Amino acid sequence: MLSKIISSGIMGIDGYLVDVEVDLSNGLPVFDLVGLPDSAVKESRERVRTAIKNSGFTFPVKRITVNLAPAHMKKEGPAFDLPIAIGILCCMELFSPSVTEKILILGELSLDGSVRPVNGVLPMVYHAIQNGISHCIVPAENAEEAALVKGMKVYPVSHLKEVLFFLQGTKKIAPFVVDFESLFSKELEQSHMVDFSDVKGQENAKRALEIAASGTHNALLIGPPGTGKTMLAKRLSTILPDLTFEESIEITKIYSVSGLLQSKNTLIRQRPFRSPHHTISASALTGGGRIPRPGEISLAHNGVLFLDELPEFQRNALEIMRQPLEDGKVTIARVSGTLTYPANFMLIAAMNPCPCGYLGDGDRCRCSLNEITKYHNRISGPLLDRIDLMVELPALSYESLEQLSSGETSAQIKERVLKAQQMQLERYKNEYFYFNSQLGAAQIEQYCPLGEKEKTLMQSVFERMNLSARAYHKILKVARTVADLEGCPEITTKHIAEVIQYRSLDRKYGII
């Protein structure tokens, strides 16, 4: 007898349907599994055999052939355990084959027949409903994740027998329902444990991060140890706009595929903040592996990627980021296929001015000019050219640390950021982009016009600082953001002058 169960696999962060075809025929007892399965899928034969036996059913002593179609795509992971087991039970005529014609089935099996959770349920269920499948059976731990897909009836199960009884019609399972309104309610939002008011002094750096948040610009913080570089970067996410539901779903898909979703936080509701250690490899940063998985830049999608001690990162890892910083996505080519992951993130980096960190302090710094030059040259000019703001953080005085009055709170800064971003959304409502950092060369001419005074200033700056065309355009884009923060429709010399100070450090430290 032949049966067909609908399941799903993962390619990148998108799902694709897999037909689990099971055939039982007379002959020597053999369990063949075909359709390009990986090791985890091949091992499902023993899990399925033992789970069926320990669930109280007799495993058929026949020739069993399981085909995972389409056969040209590599199948990986244990999510096919449950559909294979259900296919075998269907061939044993324990329920009608017509019952499973429009039901997606996913799940890993334990040896006792219990159903274990799997990764990537959200993109698989999302693809299924796009193809006309409106019912799915998933592990109970994955039910909330699957129910995020509107229109899908999700049946949570915890044991193989429970699935069989449901398909036989002898047991009912209530569909799992998610309260979408409560997902983004303020009561359920995790409160931030950090705030900009915690930072004493460093007003210039706070202003730069406010500009960066308003236009989604990249920033580099330079200063000696203990000046608050990491402290400021960790608070950047507190002034960014709240995620929309569509953005949350997109981020959740990436985390689901990576296996990073927590049971108590099925939907990612806060912008990601990723801070990898400087020993990270290039493939871990950008994504990779035999079957490529999302890297840190994709896990930071719609959020912040913080690289502390920037010169200590491997040079090849940093250079790989150059293209994603421009395109907002990363493409990884392997023998098994070419995958594209989203990587639209804000890059915030921090570094010391010299190897010891105390450049300019004659009593503490003993770094030679050659050592300082080598330290700065670890970061290439093309990468720094893609950073919009470079901010110097001086060492704090005792009076700054002891001041009683707190600075502005994150809520106050966030209010200004939201107003500036709303101006950009209104301005670019008929475009394919949203924020100033995404402006191309043609759009800069349209949306960043300069008067005669402004052109004269920009010409002088361009010649004196020997800027590249990219750096010139970045100054205009950041100046457009500064103007938006002040509610000005036009860019003035005041705005350009403020932005220029955020590009002067490359000359001071000789980085470029």
N, C-alpha and C positions, 0 to 999 in steps of 0.2 A: 504494500500500500504506500501511496505517496502523500505527503502533507507539505504545506508551505506556511511558514510563520514569518511575519514581518518584523525585522529588527533594524538596527542602525549602527553605523560606524562613524568615525571621526576622520576628517581630512583637514588639517589645519585647525581652525576654530569653527568649522562648518560641519554639519552632519550630512550623511548620505544614507539612503535606504539600502538595506541588505535583505535579500530573500533567503531565509534559512530553509532549504529544501531537504527533507528527510525521506529516505526510502527504506522500507523493510521488505526483504525478500528471502526466500528459502536459500539455503546454502550453508557453508561453513560459517560459524559465528565470528564475524569480523566487524570492526567499527572503523570505517574509513572517513576521514575528514578532509575535504578538498575545498579549493577556492582561495588560495594564497593565505593560509592562516599562519600567524607567527607562533612562537613557542607557547605563549599564554593561551592562545586559542586551541592549539593542539592538545595541551594538557587538560582541556575541558572534557575530553573523552572519559578520563578517570573520575573527574568530579561529577559528571552527569551520571555515569554508571552507578557510582556509590550513593549519590543523592537519591536516585530513583529507588534503589534497593532499601535504603534506610528510611524512606518515606512510606514504606509498606506496600510497594508495588513490585511486581516480578519483572526483572529486566529481561527483555526478549532475547532468546538464544537464536538469533538470526543474523543474516548479513545486513548490516546497517551502513548506509551511505549518506553522508551529510555534505551538501554543497552550499557554500556561501557565495551567493551571486550578488553583484557581478564578479566574475572570477578573476578579472584582470587587476582588481584593486586589493592592495595589501590589507588584511584584517588583523587587528591587534586588540589586546585587552580581554578581560573575562566577561564582558557584557553579553556574550553570545551563549553563556551557559544555560540560562533560563529558557530562551527560545529553542535551543537544541533539545532540551529535556521535554518541553511542551510538544515539540514536533514528534518526538518518539512516542509520547503518550497518545498523541492524536493518531499515529499509525497503528497503535494498539487498539484503536476504536473505543477509547474511553470517553470521547466527546465528538461532536460533529465538526468536521473541518470548516464548515461555513461560519462557525462562531468567530474564528480568528482572522477572517478575511480583511477586516479594516481595523485591527488592533495592533499597535506597536508594543513589543515586549522586550524589556531590557532587564538584566540582572545577573549577578554572579551567584553561584551556588556553593554552599558549604557541604561538607560530606554528610551532614545530618539532614540536608534538604532545606535548610534555612536560606533565605535570600539576602545577599550582602549588597551594599551600595557600590556604585560604579562612578567613574569620572565621565564628564562630558554629557550629562543627561540633558542639560538645557539646550545646547545647539542641536542635539539629535531630535529632541521633541519638537523644537522650533521648525526644523526641516520637515518633519513628518506632517505637521499641520499645514504647511505650505503645499504639500502634495496630497491633500484631501483626507488625511487620517486624523480623526478627531477623538480617538480613544487610545489610551496607553496603559500598560501595566508596568509599574516600576517598583524598585525596592522602597520600603516605607521611609528609609532615611533620605531618599531622593525625591519624595513626593512634593515637598514644598518647592523645590527647585523646578520640577517639571510643571507645576501648577502656575508658574509665572507666565507661561505661554497662554495667552487669552484664547478661549474657545476650545481648549483641550480638556477632555474629561480624564482625570488622572486617578487610577485605582492603585492605592498603595498595598503591597503584599509583603509578608515576612516569611512565608514558607511555601514550598512547592505544592504541598497538598492544598493550601489555600487557593492557589492559582487554579488548580484542577477543579476544585469544587465550584469555583466562580464560573469557569467555562462550562461546567456541566449544568449550571443553573441551580445547584442545590444550596449555594451560599451566596448572599449578596454582600457586596463591598461598596460602601458609600464613597462617592468621588471626593477626593481631597480638594478643598476650596481655599483659596488665598484671598484675604481681605486686602485688596490693592490700595484702598484709601489709608489704611493703617500703616502700610509699609513706609510711607514718607511722613507720617505724623510726627510732630515735634516731640511727643511723649516717647516715641520709640527710638528717636535719633540718639546715637551715642554722643554724649557731650564731650567736647574737646577738653583734654586734660592740660592743654597749654594755651597761652594767650600772648599776644604781642605786648601787653602791659607788663609782662614779666621781664622784658628786656630793658635794662637801664642804659640810657645813652644811645649811641649809634643811630641817631636820627637820619643821617644821610643814607645809611643802609636800609632803614625801614622805608624811606621814601622810594628807593630804588626797587625794593620788592613790591611795593604798592603799584608802581608803574608796570613792573613785570607781570603782576597778577591781572592788571587791567587790560593789557594787550596780549597776554600769553607769550611774553618774551622770555628768552633765556638769559641767565645772569651768572656772573662769576664773582665770588666774594674773596678778597685777598686781605690777609691780615695775620699778625702773629698769633700764637696759640692763646686761647682763653679770651678772645675778644668778642665771642658770641656768634661766630659764623654758623656753626651747627645749630645753635639755639634759634637763630633767625630762620634758617632753612626749614626746621621742623614746624615752625609756626606759619609757614606760607600757606599751607592747606586750609588754615582757619579763616583766611580772607578770600578764598576762592568761592565762586558761586556754587550753590548746591547742585547736585547732579539731577538731571532730568531722568524720567523713567527709561527713555530710550538709551541714554548714556549708561545707566545702571545695568541694563540688560546686556549691552555690548561688553562692559567690563566683566560682568558675571560670567559670560560665555568664556572669556579668556581664562578666568580663574577656575571655572569648572573643568575645562580641558586640562589645565595644569594640576588638578587635584588639590587646590588650595582653598576650596570653600569650606567654611566651618559650619557645623550643624546649626549653630545658633545665629549664624549670619549668612543665610542662604543668598540673599540679594545684597550686593555691594551697594551701600547707600552713601558712602563717603568717598571723596576723591582719593585715589591711591597715592601713597607716599612710599617710594621704594628707595632704599639706601644700601646698595650692595657694597661689600668690602672691596678694597682696592686690589685684592688678590684674585678677583673674579676673572674667569677666562672669557675670551671673545665670544665663544658659542653660548656661554651662560648669560652673557650680557645681551646679545642680540637674538638669541634663539638658535637652536641647532639640535644635533643628534642624528642617529640613523633615520628615524622618522622625526622630523623637526618639531620641537616643542617651543612654545613662547618663551622668550628671554625676558630679562628685567625691563628692557625698554617697552615691551608689549604689556607687561604687568603694570607698568606706569601709565598706560594709555588713559587719556583724559585726566591725568593727575600730574604728579611731580616725581622726577627722577633726580635724586640728590647724590652727587659724586663727591664725597669728602676726600681730601688729600689727592686732588686731581692728578698731579704729576706722578704719583705712585702707581697709577693704573698702567697696565700693559699698553704700550703704544698701539699695537695692532687692534686692541679692543676699542680704544678711543677713536681710531681712524674709521672703523666700521660704522660708527654712529653718524658720520658726516652726511650720508645720503638719507637715513631716516629723519634727521633733523630738518632736512629740506622737504621731503615728500610726505612725512607723517605716516609712513608704513615701511616695513622691512620685508624684503623678498629673499627667501632661502632656497637654494637649489641643491637637491640631493639626487642620487641615482633613483630613489623611489618616487621622486616627483619634485615639483617646484611649488612652494607655498608662500603666501603673502599674509603677514600678520599686521594688524593696525599698530601704530607706534606714534600716536599724536600726543606728545608729552612736553612738559616744561622742564628744561634742563637747568638745574641749579647746581653749580659746582663751587668748591671751596679749596683754597690752597694757601700755603705760607709764602711769604715773599722771598724766602731763601731756604736752603736745606735745614738749618737749625730753627728757622722761624722768627729770628729776632733781628732782621736786617735793619741797620741804622742805629742799633743799640751797641755802642762801642764797648761796653762792659760785658756784654753777653754774646755778641755775634763775632765769630772768628772765621766766617766763610770767605774764601777767596773769590775774586771776580770770576775765575775760571769755574769754580764750583757753582756759583750762582747762575752763570750762563748755561752750564750743562743742565741744571735743575729746571730752568725755564724752557730750555729747548726740548724737554720731554713732551711738551704740548706743541703740536704743530700749528703753524699760522693758519692753514685752512680751517682747522677746527675752531680756533679762537675767533676767526672771522665770522663764524656762525653764532657767536654769543653777542647778544645785543647790549648788555649792560655789564660793565666791570666796575666794581665798587671796592674802595679801600676802607678797611675797618681799623682805625687806630687803637692803640692800647688805651684802656679806660683809666681815668684818674680816680683817686679815692673819693673825691667829692661826687662824682657821677654815681658811684656804687651806693653812697650813703644818702642820696637824695630821697626824700620822703614821698614826693609826688610821683605817681605812676604815669607812664606814657599813655597814649591812646590805646584803647582796647581793640581786639580783633574785630568786634562787631562794628565799631566806628569806622575803621578802615574799610571793612567789607562793604559798608553802605556806599562809600565813594566808588569802590571798585565796581559794584553793581550798576551804578549810574553811568559810569564810563563805558561799561560793556553794553548797556542798553542803547547808548548812542551808536555804538558800532553795529549792533544788530539791526537797528533802524536804517543806518546808512547803507549797509550791505544786504538789505532784505531781498534784493533782486540778483544777488551774486551767488556764486557757489562756495564762498568762504564766509566767515563770521567775524574774525578779529583782525586787528591791524598787523599782527605778526605774519598773517597768511597772505598779505598783499604781494602780488607779483610786480614785475617792472612796469607792465602796462597799466596796472591799477594804481601804482604809485603816482604816475603822472596825472591820473584822473582825480584821485582822492587826496593827494598831498601837494596841491599847487603852492608855489612860493611867490611872494612879492619881490620887488627889486632889492629891498634891503636884505631879505632872507637869502636871495640868490647870491648876493655879494658876500655875505657871511659864509655860506656853504662853499663858495669858490675858494675863499681864503683858507678855510679849514681843510678842504680837499687837497690843496697844494702843500700846505704846511705839514700836515700829518701824513701825507703820501697815502691816502686811503685807497682801498680797492673799490670797485664798483659795488660789491656786496655790502661793504661797510658804509658806503655813502647811502645806499638804499635803507640800510638798517637805521641810520640816524634819522632819516625822514619818517620811517615807520614808528620809531619810538617817540619822535617829536609829535606825531599825530596822536599818540596815546596820551602824552602829557597835556596836549590841548584838550583832549576829551575829558581828562580829569578835572580841568578847570572850566569845562563847558564852553570852550571857544570853538567857533566854526572854522577858523583859519589858524594855520601855523604861523607863529610870530618868532622874532629873533630871540625873545625870552625863552621860548620852548626849546629852540635849537641850542641855545647856550647851555641850558641845563643838561641836555642830552650829551653834548660834547664832553662834559666832565666825566661822563661814564665811559668814554672811549679813550681818555688820555692816559690811562694806566698802562696801556700796551707800550707806550713810549717811555714812561717813567721807569718801568722795570725791564725794558728791552725785550719784552716777550715776543713781539713780532718784528 
